[in-house]
Amino acid sequence: MKENSNYFVVTIGPVCLAVNADCVRDKIYSFFKGESTAICLDFNDTLYMDAAGVGVIAAVVFEGRRKGVNISMRGATGSVLDMLMSTGLYRLP
């Protein structure tokens, strides 16, 4: 979803698991092309995330930084928030 010309919100979906990790990664990476300078990962609908899901999010954050795209997150709760906080990913500047 496009918020404005340089800011996009990407909804992660109900689960972020090993079985759909490639789809999640490709969905987010598609916003790296073009003129976007900031992406917000929206975890409002995400109910569960496994270690592979966390790995995908970490890879996206690393690639975003490398390409100069600011990555932020919102809406994580419960076990999803626990997973992101335990890795330090949810404390992105």
PDB file as gemmi writes it, atoms N, CA and C in Angstrom:
CRYST1    1.000    1.000    1.000  90.00  90.00  90.00 P 1                      
ATOM      1  N   MET A   1       0.849  -1.170   0.000  1.00  0.00           N  
ATOM      2  CA  MET A   1       0.000   0.000   0.000  1.00  0.00           C  
ATOM      3  C   MET A   1       0.897   1.235   0.000  1.00  0.00           C  
ATOM      4  N   LYS A   2       0.540   2.203  -0.811  1.00  0.00           N  
ATOM      5  CA  LYS A   2       1.343   3.411  -0.935  1.00  0.00           C  
ATOM      6  C   LYS A   2       0.799   4.492  -0.010  1.00  0.00           C  
ATOM      7  N   GLU A   3       1.642   5.010   0.869  1.00  0.00           N  
ATOM      8  CA  GLU A   3       1.245   6.082   1.782  1.00  0.00           C  
ATOM      9  C   GLU A   3       1.423   7.447   1.116  1.00  0.00           C  
ATOM     10  N   ASN A   4       2.565   7.672   0.513  1.00  0.00           N  
ATOM     11  CA  ASN A   4       2.812   8.869  -0.292  1.00  0.00           C  
ATOM     12  C   ASN A   4       3.892   8.525  -1.304  1.00  0.00           C  
ATOM     13  N   SER A   5       4.411   9.495  -2.001  1.00  0.00           N  
ATOM     14  CA  SER A   5       5.302   9.206  -3.123  1.00  0.00           C  
ATOM     15  C   SER A   5       6.587   8.486  -2.726  1.00  0.00           C  
ATOM     16  N   ASN A   6       7.063   8.655  -1.503  1.00  0.00           N  
ATOM     17  CA  ASN A   6       8.327   8.023  -1.117  1.00  0.00           C  
ATOM     18  C   ASN A   6       8.208   7.100   0.089  1.00  0.00           C  
ATOM     19  N   TYR A   7       7.003   6.761   0.509  1.00  0.00           N  
ATOM     20  CA  TYR A   7       6.803   5.969   1.710  1.00  0.00           C  
ATOM     21  C   TYR A   7       5.772   4.889   1.444  1.00  0.00           C  
ATOM     22  N   PHE A   8       6.140   3.643   1.710  1.00  0.00           N  
ATOM     23  CA  PHE A   8       5.246   2.530   1.461  1.00  0.00           C  
ATOM     24  C   PHE A   8       5.027   1.725   2.733  1.00  0.00           C  
ATOM     25  N   VAL A   9       3.813   1.209   2.898  1.00  0.00           N  
ATOM     26  CA  VAL A   9       3.492   0.283   3.981  1.00  0.00           C  
ATOM     27  C   VAL A   9       3.287  -1.087   3.348  1.00  0.00           C  
ATOM     28  N   VAL A  10       4.025  -2.081   3.836  1.00  0.00           N  
ATOM     29  CA  VAL A  10       3.927  -3.440   3.324  1.00  0.00           C  
ATOM     30  C   VAL A  10       3.333  -4.319   4.416  1.00  0.00           C  
ATOM     31  N   THR A  11       2.151  -4.873   4.163  1.00  0.00           N  
ATOM     32  CA  THR A  11       1.504  -5.761   5.120  1.00  0.00           C  
ATOM     33  C   THR A  11       2.150  -7.136   5.024  1.00  0.00           C  
ATOM     34  N   ILE A  12       2.616  -7.647   6.146  1.00  0.00           N  
ATOM     35  CA  ILE A  12       3.317  -8.926   6.157  1.00  0.00           C  
ATOM     36  C   ILE A  12       2.362 -10.097   5.964  1.00  0.00           C  
ATOM     37  N   GLY A  13       1.179 -10.032   6.529  1.00  0.00           N  
ATOM     38  CA  GLY A  13       0.210 -11.118   6.380  1.00  0.00           C  
ATOM     39  C   GLY A  13       0.048 -11.890   7.671  1.00  0.00           C  
ATOM     40  N   PRO A  14      -0.813 -12.909   7.683  1.00  0.00           N  
ATOM     41  CA  PRO A  14      -1.134 -13.618   8.927  1.00  0.00           C  
ATOM     42  C   PRO A  14       0.015 -14.446   9.503  1.00  0.00           C  
ATOM     43  N   VAL A  15       0.902 -14.949   8.657  1.00  0.00           N  
ATOM     44  CA  VAL A  15       2.044 -15.723   9.141  1.00  0.00           C  
ATOM     45  C   VAL A  15       3.283 -15.362   8.342  1.00  0.00           C  
ATOM     46  N   CYS A  16       4.416 -15.492   8.985  1.00  0.00           N  
ATOM     47  CA  CYS A  16       5.714 -15.294   8.332  1.00  0.00           C  
ATOM     48  C   CYS A  16       6.555 -16.504   8.716  1.00  0.00           C  
ATOM     49  N   LEU A  17       6.525 -17.520   7.858  1.00  0.00           N  
ATOM     50  CA  LEU A  17       7.099 -18.829   8.164  1.00  0.00           C  
ATOM     51  C   LEU A  17       8.084 -19.264   7.088  1.00  0.00           C  
ATOM     52  N   ALA A  18       8.745 -20.381   7.353  1.00  0.00           N  
ATOM     53  CA  ALA A  18       9.668 -20.937   6.375  1.00  0.00           C  
ATOM     54  C   ALA A  18       8.966 -21.225   5.049  1.00  0.00           C  
ATOM     55  N   VAL A  19       7.721 -21.693   5.115  1.00  0.00           N  
ATOM     56  CA  VAL A  19       7.009 -22.074   3.888  1.00  0.00           C  
ATOM     57  C   VAL A  19       6.625 -20.886   3.022  1.00  0.00           C  
ATOM     58  N   ASN A  20       6.511 -19.696   3.585  1.00  0.00           N  
ATOM     59  CA  ASN A  20       6.166 -18.533   2.768  1.00  0.00           C  
ATOM     60  C   ASN A  20       7.234 -17.440   2.820  1.00  0.00           C  
ATOM     61  N   ALA A  21       8.399 -17.765   3.336  1.00  0.00           N  
ATOM     62  CA  ALA A  21       9.466 -16.783   3.501  1.00  0.00           C  
ATOM     63  C   ALA A  21       9.872 -16.152   2.168  1.00  0.00           C  
ATOM     64  N   ASP A  22       9.959 -16.959   1.115  1.00  0.00           N  
ATOM     65  CA  ASP A  22      10.345 -16.419  -0.188  1.00  0.00           C  
ATOM     66  C   ASP A  22       9.323 -15.410  -0.700  1.00  0.00           C  
ATOM     67  N   CYS A  23       8.050 -15.712  -0.503  1.00  0.00           N  
ATOM     68  CA  CYS A  23       6.991 -14.792  -0.949  1.00  0.00           C  
ATOM     69  C   CYS A  23       7.043 -13.479  -0.173  1.00  0.00           C  
ATOM     70  N   VAL A  24       7.250 -13.576   1.143  1.00  0.00           N  
ATOM     71  CA  VAL A  24       7.334 -12.372   1.975  1.00  0.00           C  
ATOM     72  C   VAL A  24       8.527 -11.524   1.549  1.00  0.00           C  
ATOM     73  N   ARG A  25       9.669 -12.179   1.378  1.00  0.00           N  
ATOM     74  CA  ARG A  25      10.882 -11.463   0.963  1.00  0.00           C  
ATOM     75  C   ARG A  25      10.687 -10.785  -0.392  1.00  0.00           C  
ATOM     76  N   ASP A  26      10.165 -11.523  -1.359  1.00  0.00           N  
ATOM     77  CA  ASP A  26       9.975 -10.958  -2.699  1.00  0.00           C  
ATOM     78  C   ASP A  26       8.986  -9.800  -2.694  1.00  0.00           C  
ATOM     79  N   LYS A  27       7.946  -9.921  -1.880  1.00  0.00           N  
ATOM     80  CA  LYS A  27       6.948  -8.856  -1.764  1.00  0.00           C  
ATOM     81  C   LYS A  27       7.599  -7.564  -1.262  1.00  0.00           C  
ATOM     82  N   ILE A  28       8.429  -7.680  -0.231  1.00  0.00           N  
ATOM     83  CA  ILE A  28       9.090  -6.504   0.332  1.00  0.00           C  
ATOM     84  C   ILE A  28      10.151  -5.967  -0.632  1.00  0.00           C  
ATOM     85  N   TYR A  29      10.953  -6.870  -1.207  1.00  0.00           N  
ATOM     86  CA  TYR A  29      12.001  -6.439  -2.138  1.00  0.00           C  
ATOM     87  C   TYR A  29      11.425  -5.713  -3.351  1.00  0.00           C  
ATOM     88  N   SER A  30      10.206  -6.023  -3.736  1.00  0.00           N  
ATOM     89  CA  SER A  30       9.619  -5.348  -4.897  1.00  0.00           C  
ATOM     90  C   SER A  30       9.500  -3.844  -4.661  1.00  0.00           C  
ATOM     91  N   PHE A  31       9.436  -3.417  -3.409  1.00  0.00           N  
ATOM     92  CA  PHE A  31       9.355  -1.992  -3.094  1.00  0.00           C  
ATOM     93  C   PHE A  31      10.732  -1.326  -3.070  1.00  0.00           C  
ATOM     94  N   PHE A  32      11.808  -2.115  -3.138  1.00  0.00           N  
ATOM     95  CA  PHE A  32      13.152  -1.547  -3.198  1.00  0.00           C  
ATOM     96  C   PHE A  32      13.443  -0.976  -4.578  1.00  0.00           C  
ATOM     97  N   LYS A  33      12.697  -1.415  -5.566  1.00  0.00           N  
ATOM     98  CA  LYS A  33      12.895  -0.928  -6.919  1.00  0.00           C  
ATOM     99  C   LYS A  33      12.122   0.377  -7.063  1.00  0.00           C  
ATOM    100  N   GLY A  34      12.692   1.300  -7.751  1.00  0.00           N  
ATOM    101  CA  GLY A  34      11.994   2.568  -7.946  1.00  0.00           C  
ATOM    102  C   GLY A  34      12.497   3.628  -6.990  1.00  0.00           C  
ATOM    103  N   GLU A  35      11.583   4.518  -6.605  1.00  0.00           N  
ATOM    104  CA  GLU A  35      11.985   5.719  -5.890  1.00  0.00           C  
ATOM    105  C   GLU A  35      11.697   5.704  -4.396  1.00  0.00           C  
ATOM    106  N   SER A  36      11.230   4.588  -3.852  1.00  0.00           N  
ATOM    107  CA  SER A  36      10.884   4.591  -2.427  1.00  0.00           C  
ATOM    108  C   SER A  36      12.128   4.783  -1.568  1.00  0.00           C  
ATOM    109  N   THR A  37      11.999   5.599  -0.546  1.00  0.00           N  
ATOM    110  CA  THR A  37      13.104   5.845   0.370  1.00  0.00           C  
ATOM    111  C   THR A  37      12.788   5.326   1.764  1.00  0.00           C  
ATOM    112  N   ALA A  38      11.530   4.907   1.992  1.00  0.00           N  
ATOM    113  CA  ALA A  38      11.138   4.384   3.299  1.00  0.00           C  
ATOM    114  C   ALA A  38      10.038   3.343   3.136  1.00  0.00           C  
ATOM    115  N   ILE A  39      10.168   2.280   3.907  1.00  0.00           N  
ATOM    116  CA  ILE A  39       9.182   1.202   3.909  1.00  0.00           C  
ATOM    117  C   ILE A  39       8.838   0.889   5.359  1.00  0.00           C  
ATOM    118  N   CYS A  40       7.557   0.772   5.638  1.00  0.00           N  
ATOM    119  CA  CYS A  40       7.100   0.356   6.963  1.00  0.00           C  
ATOM    120  C   CYS A  40       6.524  -1.050   6.838  1.00  0.00           C  
ATOM    121  N   LEU A  41       7.062  -1.980   7.605  1.00  0.00           N  
ATOM    122  CA  LEU A  41       6.550  -3.346   7.631  1.00  0.00           C  
ATOM    123  C   LEU A  41       5.420  -3.402   8.642  1.00  0.00           C  
ATOM    124  N   ASP A  42       4.231  -3.739   8.182  1.00  0.00           N  
ATOM    125  CA  ASP A  42       3.030  -3.734   9.015  1.00  0.00           C  
ATOM    126  C   ASP A  42       2.705  -5.152   9.488  1.00  0.00           C  
ATOM    127  N   PHE A  43       2.831  -5.362  10.801  1.00  0.00           N  
ATOM    128  CA  PHE A  43       2.585  -6.666  11.404  1.00  0.00           C  
ATOM    129  C   PHE A  43       1.221  -6.740  12.095  1.00  0.00           C  
ATOM    130  N   ASN A  44       0.312  -5.805  11.819  1.00  0.00           N  
ATOM    131  CA  ASN A  44      -0.992  -5.783  12.478  1.00  0.00           C  
ATOM    132  C   ASN A  44      -1.752  -7.097  12.325  1.00  0.00           C  
ATOM    133  N   ASP A  45      -1.677  -7.731  11.161  1.00  0.00           N  
ATOM    134  CA  ASP A  45      -2.412  -8.965  10.902  1.00  0.00           C  
ATOM    135  C   ASP A  45      -1.583 -10.224  11.133  1.00  0.00           C  
ATOM    136  N   THR A  46      -0.335 -10.069  11.529  1.00  0.00           N  
ATOM    137  CA  THR A  46       0.560 -11.220  11.669  1.00  0.00           C  
ATOM    138  C   THR A  46       0.345 -11.894  13.020  1.00  0.00           C  
ATOM    139  N   LEU A  47      -0.053 -13.158  12.970  1.00  0.00           N  
ATOM    140  CA  LEU A  47      -0.353 -13.926  14.184  1.00  0.00           C  
ATOM    141  C   LEU A  47       0.811 -14.794  14.632  1.00  0.00           C  
ATOM    142  N   TYR A  48       1.657 -15.213  13.690  1.00  0.00           N  
ATOM    143  CA  TYR A  48       2.749 -16.110  14.049  1.00  0.00           C  
ATOM    144  C   TYR A  48       3.940 -15.899  13.123  1.00  0.00           C  
ATOM    145  N   MET A  49       5.126 -16.016  13.700  1.00  0.00           N  
ATOM    146  CA  MET A  49       6.369 -15.907  12.947  1.00  0.00           C  
ATOM    147  C   MET A  49       7.346 -16.929  13.502  1.00  0.00           C  
ATOM    148  N   ASP A  50       7.987 -17.684  12.622  1.00  0.00           N  
ATOM    149  CA  ASP A  50       8.998 -18.624  13.080  1.00  0.00           C  
ATOM    150  C   ASP A  50      10.393 -18.044  12.828  1.00  0.00           C  
ATOM    151  N   ALA A  51      11.418 -18.835  13.111  1.00  0.00           N  
ATOM    152  CA  ALA A  51      12.800 -18.356  12.969  1.00  0.00           C  
ATOM    153  C   ALA A  51      13.121 -17.979  11.528  1.00  0.00           C  
ATOM    154  N   ALA A  52      12.586 -18.704  10.574  1.00  0.00           N  
ATOM    155  CA  ALA A  52      12.816 -18.363   9.168  1.00  0.00           C  
ATOM    156  C   ALA A  52      12.189 -17.011   8.833  1.00  0.00           C  
ATOM    157  N   GLY A  53      11.025 -16.742   9.411  1.00  0.00           N  
ATOM    158  CA  GLY A  53      10.380 -15.441   9.210  1.00  0.00           C  
ATOM    159  C   GLY A  53      11.228 -14.304   9.751  1.00  0.00           C  
ATOM    160  N   VAL A  54      11.784 -14.507  10.931  1.00  0.00           N  
ATOM    161  CA  VAL A  54      12.677 -13.503  11.514  1.00  0.00           C  
ATOM    162  C   VAL A  54      13.902 -13.327  10.624  1.00  0.00           C  
ATOM    163  N   GLY A  55      14.405 -14.422  10.087  1.00  0.00           N  
ATOM    164  CA  GLY A  55      15.558 -14.346   9.189  1.00  0.00           C  
ATOM    165  C   GLY A  55      15.266 -13.526   7.944  1.00  0.00           C  
ATOM    166  N   VAL A  56      14.066 -13.693   7.402  1.00  0.00           N  
ATOM    167  CA  VAL A  56      13.666 -12.917   6.229  1.00  0.00           C  
ATOM    168  C   VAL A  56      13.597 -11.431   6.570  1.00  0.00           C  
ATOM    169  N   ILE A  57      12.999 -11.111   7.710  1.00  0.00           N  
ATOM    170  CA  ILE A  57      12.894  -9.706   8.110  1.00  0.00           C  
ATOM    171  C   ILE A  57      14.288  -9.121   8.329  1.00  0.00           C  
ATOM    172  N   ALA A  58      15.173  -9.880   8.960  1.00  0.00           N  
ATOM    173  CA  ALA A  58      16.545  -9.406   9.173  1.00  0.00           C  
ATOM    174  C   ALA A  58      17.251  -9.161   7.838  1.00  0.00           C  
ATOM    175  N   ALA A  59      17.064 -10.067   6.882  1.00  0.00           N  
ATOM    176  CA  ALA A  59      17.689  -9.905   5.566  1.00  0.00           C  
ATOM    177  C   ALA A  59      17.147  -8.666   4.853  1.00  0.00           C  
ATOM    178  N   VAL A  60      15.853  -8.427   4.982  1.00  0.00           N  
ATOM    179  CA  VAL A  60      15.231  -7.263   4.364  1.00  0.00           C  
ATOM    180  C   VAL A  60      15.787  -5.978   4.979  1.00  0.00           C  
ATOM    181  N   VAL A  61      15.918  -5.969   6.293  1.00  0.00           N  
ATOM    182  CA  VAL A  61      16.459  -4.785   6.977  1.00  0.00           C  
ATOM    183  C   VAL A  61      17.893  -4.525   6.513  1.00  0.00           C  
ATOM    184  N   PHE A  62      18.712  -5.575   6.446  1.00  0.00           N  
ATOM    185  CA  PHE A  62      20.094  -5.431   6.011  1.00  0.00           C  
ATOM    186  C   PHE A  62      20.157  -4.910   4.573  1.00  0.00           C  
ATOM    187  N   GLU A  63      19.360  -5.510   3.692  1.00  0.00           N  
ATOM    188  CA  GLU A  63      19.365  -5.087   2.290  1.00  0.00           C  
ATOM    189  C   GLU A  63      18.843  -3.663   2.134  1.00  0.00           C  
ATOM    190  N   GLY A  64      17.841  -3.314   2.917  1.00  0.00           N  
ATOM    191  CA  GLY A  64      17.324  -1.954   2.880  1.00  0.00           C  
ATOM    192  C   GLY A  64      18.379  -0.941   3.268  1.00  0.00           C  
ATOM    193  N   ARG A  65      19.079  -1.228   4.332  1.00  0.00           N  
ATOM    194  CA  ARG A  65      20.156  -0.317   4.754  1.00  0.00           C  
ATOM    195  C   ARG A  65      21.214  -0.192   3.672  1.00  0.00           C  
ATOM    196  N   ARG A  66      21.562  -1.315   3.056  1.00  0.00           N  
ATOM    197  CA  ARG A  66      22.572  -1.318   2.007  1.00  0.00           C  
ATOM    198  C   ARG A  66      22.142  -0.458   0.817  1.00  0.00           C  
ATOM    199  N   LYS A  67      20.858  -0.465   0.529  1.00  0.00           N  
ATOM    200  CA  LYS A  67      20.340   0.285  -0.615  1.00  0.00           C  
ATOM    201  C   LYS A  67      19.846   1.679  -0.241  1.00  0.00           C  
ATOM    202  N   GLY A  68      19.977   2.059   1.025  1.00  0.00           N  
ATOM    203  CA  GLY A  68      19.564   3.384   1.451  1.00  0.00           C  
ATOM    204  C   GLY A  68      18.071   3.536   1.665  1.00  0.00           C  
ATOM    205  N   VAL A  69      17.374   2.426   1.881  1.00  0.00           N  
ATOM    206  CA  VAL A  69      15.937   2.447   2.138  1.00  0.00           C  
ATOM    207  C   VAL A  69      15.724   2.320   3.641  1.00  0.00           C  
ATOM    208  N   ASN A  70      15.029   3.275   4.237  1.00  0.00           N  
ATOM    209  CA  ASN A  70      14.736   3.217   5.668  1.00  0.00           C  
ATOM    210  C   ASN A  70      13.611   2.216   5.915  1.00  0.00           C  
ATOM    211  N   ILE A  71      13.847   1.293   6.832  1.00  0.00           N  
ATOM    212  CA  ILE A  71      12.858   0.269   7.167  1.00  0.00           C  
ATOM    213  C   ILE A  71      12.372   0.528   8.588  1.00  0.00           C  
ATOM    214  N   SER A  72      11.063   0.577   8.759  1.00  0.00           N  
ATOM    215  CA  SER A  72      10.471   0.677  10.092  1.00  0.00           C  
ATOM    216  C   SER A  72       9.417  -0.419  10.220  1.00  0.00           C  
ATOM    217  N   MET A  73       8.928  -0.611  11.428  1.00  0.00           N  
ATOM    218  CA  MET A  73       7.932  -1.649  11.687  1.00  0.00           C  
ATOM    219  C   MET A  73       6.838  -1.094  12.579  1.00  0.00           C  
ATOM    220  N   ARG A  74       5.644  -1.691  12.431  1.00  0.00           N  
ATOM    221  CA  ARG A  74       4.543  -1.298  13.302  1.00  0.00           C  
ATOM    222  C   ARG A  74       3.587  -2.483  13.485  1.00  0.00           C  
ATOM    223  N   GLY A  75       2.846  -2.437  14.582  1.00  0.00           N  
ATOM    224  CA  GLY A  75       1.738  -3.348  14.785  1.00  0.00           C  
ATOM    225  C   GLY A  75       2.039  -4.731  15.314  1.00  0.00           C  
ATOM    226  N   ALA A  76       3.281  -5.043  15.610  1.00  0.00           N  
ATOM    227  CA  ALA A  76       3.594  -6.384  16.107  1.00  0.00           C  
ATOM    228  C   ALA A  76       3.123  -6.537  17.549  1.00  0.00           C  
ATOM    229  N   THR A  77       2.497  -7.664  17.841  1.00  0.00           N  
ATOM    230  CA  THR A  77       2.031  -7.968  19.194  1.00  0.00           C  
ATOM    231  C   THR A  77       2.313  -9.432  19.513  1.00  0.00           C  
ATOM    232  N   GLY A  78       2.153  -9.777  20.766  1.00  0.00           N  
ATOM    233  CA  GLY A  78       2.257 -11.173  21.196  1.00  0.00           C  
ATOM    234  C   GLY A  78       3.570 -11.829  20.845  1.00  0.00           C  
ATOM    235  N   SER A  79       3.482 -13.055  20.338  1.00  0.00           N  
ATOM    236  CA  SER A  79       4.686 -13.833  20.044  1.00  0.00           C  
ATOM    237  C   SER A  79       5.486 -13.227  18.890  1.00  0.00           C  
ATOM    238  N   VAL A  80       4.808 -12.544  17.979  1.00  0.00           N  
ATOM    239  CA  VAL A  80       5.523 -11.888  16.874  1.00  0.00           C  
ATOM    240  C   VAL A  80       6.405 -10.768  17.423  1.00  0.00           C  
ATOM    241  N   LEU A  81       5.855  -9.969  18.306  1.00  0.00           N  
ATOM    242  CA  LEU A  81       6.640  -8.905  18.941  1.00  0.00           C  
ATOM    243  C   LEU A  81       7.781  -9.503  19.752  1.00  0.00           C  
ATOM    244  N   ASP A  82       7.511 -10.587  20.469  1.00  0.00           N  
ATOM    245  CA  ASP A  82       8.557 -11.250  21.248  1.00  0.00           C  
ATOM    246  C   ASP A  82       9.714 -11.688  20.346  1.00  0.00           C  
ATOM    247  N   MET A  83       9.380 -12.281  19.201  1.00  0.00           N  
ATOM    248  CA  MET A  83      10.427 -12.742  18.271  1.00  0.00           C  
ATOM    249  C   MET A  83      11.260 -11.560  17.749  1.00  0.00           C  
ATOM    250  N   LEU A  84      10.579 -10.487  17.372  1.00  0.00           N  
ATOM    251  CA  LEU A  84      11.291  -9.326  16.839  1.00  0.00           C  
ATOM    252  C   LEU A  84      12.131  -8.636  17.915  1.00  0.00           C  
ATOM    253  N   MET A  85      11.615  -8.577  19.128  1.00  0.00           N  
ATOM    254  CA  MET A  85      12.358  -7.933  20.214  1.00  0.00           C  
ATOM    255  C   MET A  85      13.540  -8.776  20.655  1.00  0.00           C  
ATOM    256  N   SER A  86      13.385 -10.095  20.658  1.00  0.00           N  
ATOM    257  CA  SER A  86      14.486 -10.953  21.102  1.00  0.00           C  
ATOM    258  C   SER A  86      15.690 -10.857  20.171  1.00  0.00           C  
ATOM    259  N   THR A  87      15.459 -10.489  18.923  1.00  0.00           N  
ATOM    260  CA  THR A  87      16.554 -10.343  17.968  1.00  0.00           C  
ATOM    261  C   THR A  87      17.019  -8.897  17.841  1.00  0.00           C  
ATOM    262  N   GLY A  88      16.282  -7.960  18.465  1.00  0.00           N  
ATOM    263  CA  GLY A  88      16.634  -6.556  18.379  1.00  0.00           C  
ATOM    264  C   GLY A  88      16.094  -5.871  17.139  1.00  0.00           C  
ATOM    265  N   LEU A  89      15.383  -6.596  16.298  1.00  0.00           N  
ATOM    266  CA  LEU A  89      14.884  -6.007  15.050  1.00  0.00           C  
ATOM    267  C   LEU A  89      13.810  -4.961  15.278  1.00  0.00           C  
ATOM    268  N   TYR A  90      13.015  -5.095  16.321  1.00  0.00           N  
ATOM    269  CA  TYR A  90      11.899  -4.178  16.514  1.00  0.00           C  
ATOM    270  C   TYR A  90      12.358  -2.809  17.019  1.00  0.00           C  
ATOM    271  N   ARG A  91      13.596  -2.702  17.406  1.00  0.00           N  
ATOM    272  CA  ARG A  91      14.112  -1.424  17.891  1.00  0.00           C  
ATOM    273  C   ARG A  91      14.848  -0.660  16.794  1.00  0.00           C  
ATOM    274  N   LEU A  92      14.358  -0.761  15.585  1.00  0.00           N  
ATOM    275  CA  LEU A  92      15.003  -0.042  14.505  1.00  0.00           C  
ATOM    276  C   LEU A  92      14.839   1.456  14.699  1.00  0.00           C  
ATOM    277  N   PRO A  93      15.860   2.224  14.334  1.00  0.00           N  
ATOM    278  CA  PRO A  93      15.738   3.677  14.461  1.00  0.00           C  
ATOM    279  C   PRO A  93      14.718   4.224  13.481  1.00  0.00           C  
TER     280      PRO A  93                                                      
END                                                                             
